[in-house]
Amino acid sequence: MSADELLRQLGGAIRARRRGLGLTLVDVAARAGLSHPFLSQVERGVARPSMRSLTAVAAALDTTAQALLALPGTEAVSIVPGHDALPALDSGDGTVRSLVHGERAMLPLEFTGAPDVFEEYYVHAGDEFLYVAEGTIEVDVDGELVVLRERGSLYYAGGIPHRWRRAAPGAVRVVMVQHNV
């Protein structure tokens, strides 16, 4: 699957969720703090949302960015046979890709790259687990700073404000698993 196909599927997932909730483009755009023309382009798969924008849209739709990124699939077993089996989206400071097909109880994502400065906090209902596969990151969990180096991990409950950034020069690769509630 190409990145263009992924954008179309992501846009379709957003549109289906919005329509299922009986909301207009203008409703969701206002809730997400985005323009409705931009949201329309995202739904049509012609604009690439940042991870921050996708998270805002997901919150406006009472779901998560991870759930929207989950590619279709309902099989009991999801196999992703190789590194590039699922396409990645630009996350602003790198890329993000789903590691499973379909919306699951657990939503694993792989991030490559990280912002050099803290952005706004993320807050969502599901518990979250971070594993640093490469590099070093600093995580701010509700004001407490934690440095995670390669092979380090962190778990925190849902509802806790959190954000992370690159803590040292070089490549960063983080696996994040969020409980889908």
Kinemage of the C-alpha trace (Angstrom):
@kinemage 1
@onewidth
@group {chain A} dominant
@subgroup {mainchain}
@vectorlist {calphas} color= white
{ca met a 1} P 0.000 0.000 0.000
{ca ser a 2} L 1.301 3.431 -0.913
{ca ala a 3} L 1.301 6.515 1.290
{ca asp a 4} L -1.417 7.987 -0.971
{ca glu a 5} L -3.616 4.935 -0.357
{ca leu a 6} L -3.008 5.256 3.379
{ca leu a 7} L -4.075 8.917 3.260
{ca arg a 8} L -7.282 7.951 1.425
{ca gln a 9} L -8.028 5.210 3.982
{ca leu a 10} L -7.317 7.581 6.872
{ca gly a 11} L -9.610 10.190 5.315
{ca gly a 12} L -12.300 7.564 4.827
{ca ala a 13} L -12.024 6.495 8.469
{ca ile a 14} L -12.394 10.104 9.618
{ca arg a 15} L -15.388 10.685 7.319
{ca ala a 16} L -17.099 7.460 8.410
{ca arg a 17} L -16.608 8.284 12.093
{ca arg a 18} L -17.841 11.857 11.602
{ca arg a 19} L -20.926 10.761 9.702
{ca gly a 20} L -21.596 7.974 12.195
{ca leu a 21} L -21.720 10.601 14.927
{ca gly a 22} L -24.016 12.818 12.836
{ca leu a 23} L -21.486 15.665 12.716
{ca thr a 24} L -20.724 18.075 9.885
{ca leu a 25} L -17.264 19.019 8.632
{ca val a 26} L -17.773 22.439 10.215
{ca asp a 27} L -18.665 20.837 13.591
{ca val a 28} L -15.570 18.642 13.691
{ca ala a 29} L -13.242 21.328 12.341
{ca ala a 30} L -14.421 23.782 15.013
{ca arg a 31} L -13.980 21.202 17.777
{ca ala a 32} L -10.493 20.345 16.476
{ca gly a 33} L -9.420 23.971 15.991
{ca leu a 34} L -8.858 23.434 12.248
{ca ser a 35} L -10.388 24.939 9.133
{ca his a 36} L -13.197 22.965 7.528
{ca pro a 37} L -11.574 23.216 4.047
{ca phe a 38} L -8.447 21.539 5.473
{ca leu a 39} L -10.532 18.832 7.152
{ca ser a 40} L -12.356 18.261 3.853
{ca gln a 41} L -8.995 17.778 2.124
{ca val a 42} L -7.931 15.315 4.816
{ca glu a 43} L -11.157 13.339 4.405
{ca arg a 44} L -10.584 13.185 0.632
{ca gly a 45} L -6.999 12.008 1.161
{ca val a 46} L -5.417 15.009 -0.565
{ca ala a 47} L -3.957 16.680 2.549
{ca arg a 48} L -1.580 15.070 5.021
{ca pro a 49} L -2.446 15.952 8.639
{ca ser a 50} L 0.285 16.345 11.213
{ca met a 51} L 0.121 14.027 14.214
{ca arg a 52} L -1.021 17.033 16.271
{ca ser a 53} L -3.877 17.763 13.805
{ca leu a 54} L -4.852 14.093 13.639
{ca thr a 55} L -4.962 13.929 17.429
{ca ala a 56} L -7.198 17.019 17.523
{ca val a 57} L -9.550 15.519 14.917
{ca ala a 58} L -9.629 12.222 16.819
{ca ala a 59} L -10.517 14.009 20.064
{ca ala a 60} L -13.295 15.891 18.250
{ca leu a 61} L -14.602 12.499 17.098
{ca asp a 62} L -14.300 10.951 20.577
{ca thr a 63} L -11.597 8.491 19.501
{ca thr a 64} L -7.809 8.389 19.219
{ca ala a 65} L -5.340 9.065 16.423
{ca gln a 66} L -4.159 5.475 16.827
{ca ala a 67} L -7.668 4.141 16.195
{ca leu a 68} L -8.013 6.306 13.075
{ca leu a 69} L -4.624 5.133 11.786
{ca ala a 70} L -5.514 1.454 12.256
{ca leu a 71} L -5.902 -0.060 8.794
{ca pro a 72} L -8.922 -2.245 8.039
{ca gly a 73} L -8.783 -5.758 9.380
{ca thr a 74} L -10.965 -7.940 11.544
{ca glu a 75} L -8.974 -11.157 11.617
{ca ala a 76} L -8.203 -12.661 15.035
{ca val a 77} L -4.498 -12.572 14.105
{ca ser a 78} L -2.802 -9.581 12.460
{ca ile a 79} L 0.515 -10.311 10.765
{ca val a 80} L 2.767 -7.573 9.437
{ca pro a 81} L 5.544 -9.553 7.728
{ca gly a 82} L 8.175 -6.891 7.083
{ca his a 83} L 9.531 -3.460 7.900
{ca asp a 84} L 7.655 -1.644 5.139
{ca ala a 85} L 4.486 -3.750 5.165
{ca leu a 86} L 2.355 -0.883 6.470
{ca pro a 87} L 2.979 2.642 5.159
{ca ala a 88} L 4.077 5.509 7.369
{ca leu a 89} L 2.641 8.984 7.701
{ca asp a 90} L 4.678 12.104 8.324
{ca ser a 91} L 4.461 13.013 12.017
{ca gly a 92} L 6.091 16.431 11.617
{ca asp a 93} L 9.456 15.399 13.041
{ca gly a 94} L 9.618 11.943 11.467
{ca thr a 95} L 7.097 9.266 10.638
{ca val a 96} L 4.451 7.182 12.387
{ca arg a 97} L 2.988 3.861 11.258
{ca ser a 98} L 0.530 1.373 12.653
{ca leu a 99} L 2.009 -2.011 13.536
{ca val a 100} L -1.271 -3.943 13.203
{ca his a 101} L -4.196 -4.140 10.815
{ca gly a 102} L -7.565 -3.059 12.187
{ca glu a 103} L -8.765 -1.336 15.302
{ca arg a 104} L -7.739 -3.512 18.238
{ca ala a 105} L -7.852 -3.470 22.027
{ca met a 106} L -4.189 -2.433 21.879
{ca leu a 107} L -3.028 0.036 19.224
{ca pro a 108} L 0.738 -0.189 18.611
{ca leu a 109} L 2.509 2.496 16.583
{ca glu a 110} L 6.125 2.968 15.575
{ca phe a 111} L 7.507 6.513 15.592
{ca thr a 112} L 10.777 7.345 13.846
{ca gly a 113} L 12.106 10.737 14.760
{ca ala a 114} L 10.968 13.004 17.567
{ca pro a 115} L 10.530 16.717 18.183
{ca asp a 116} L 13.524 18.517 19.667
{ca val a 117} L 11.307 20.564 21.982
{ca phe a 118} L 8.241 19.633 23.981
{ca glu a 119} L 4.939 20.249 22.229
{ca glu a 120} L 1.523 20.500 23.888
{ca tyr a 121} L 0.453 17.689 26.203
{ca tyr a 122} L -1.531 14.731 24.917
{ca val a 123} L -4.325 13.395 27.141
{ca his a 124} L -6.496 10.375 26.307
{ca ala a 125} L -8.478 7.728 28.160
{ca gly a 126} L -6.360 4.678 27.335
{ca asp a 127} L -3.262 3.556 29.227
{ca glu a 128} L -0.038 3.883 27.217
{ca phe a 129} L 3.294 2.071 27.013
{ca leu a 130} L 6.471 3.452 25.393
{ca tyr a 131} L 9.505 1.390 24.373
{ca val a 132} L 12.615 3.100 23.003
{ca ala a 133} L 14.062 0.898 20.268
{ca glu a 134} L 16.696 3.444 19.268
{ca gly a 135} L 17.984 6.720 20.646
{ca thr a 136} L 17.133 8.665 23.799
{ca ile a 137} L 13.941 10.541 24.629
{ca glu a 138} L 12.743 12.651 27.523
{ca val a 139} L 9.134 12.105 28.579
{ca asp a 140} L 7.145 14.648 30.564
{ca val a 141} L 4.418 12.771 32.427
{ca asp a 142} L 2.252 15.366 34.174
{ca gly a 143} L 5.282 17.507 34.992
{ca glu a 144} L 7.631 14.661 35.988
{ca leu a 145} L 10.564 14.281 33.591
{ca val a 146} L 11.849 10.795 32.741
{ca val a 147} L 14.799 10.047 30.444
{ca leu a 148} L 14.492 6.825 28.459
{ca arg a 149} L 17.465 5.404 26.607
{ca glu a 150} L 17.549 2.590 24.076
{ca arg a 151} L 15.654 -0.469 25.420
{ca gly a 152} L 14.037 1.662 28.141
{ca ser a 153} L 10.290 1.668 28.661
{ca leu a 154} L 7.579 3.604 30.448
{ca tyr a 155} L 3.950 2.832 31.278
{ca tyr a 156} L 1.367 5.374 32.430
{ca ala a 157} L -2.368 5.334 33.030
{ca gly a 158} L -4.887 7.016 30.764
{ca gly a 159} L -5.980 10.541 31.584
{ca ile a 160} L -2.462 11.685 32.507
{ca pro a 161} L -1.025 14.571 30.441
{ca his a 162} L 2.140 13.489 28.651
{ca arg a 163} L 4.539 14.464 25.865
{ca trp a 164} L 7.998 13.477 24.690
{ca arg a 165} L 10.975 14.839 22.806
{ca arg a 166} L 14.426 13.843 21.567
{ca ala a 167} L 16.925 14.059 24.446
{ca ala a 168} L 20.170 13.447 22.523
{ca pro a 169} L 21.404 13.880 18.948
{ca gly a 170} L 20.817 10.982 16.572
{ca ala a 171} L 18.073 8.720 15.352
{ca val a 172} L 15.018 7.956 17.500
{ca arg a 173} L 12.639 5.022 17.114
{ca val a 174} L 9.880 4.515 19.683
{ca val a 175} L 7.167 1.875 19.848
{ca met a 176} L 4.052 3.175 21.541
{ca val a 177} L 1.148 0.930 22.530
{ca gln a 178} L -2.099 2.523 23.621
{ca his a 179} L -5.072 0.771 25.193
{ca asn a 180} L -8.071 1.429 22.967
{ca val a 181} L -10.966 2.319 25.251
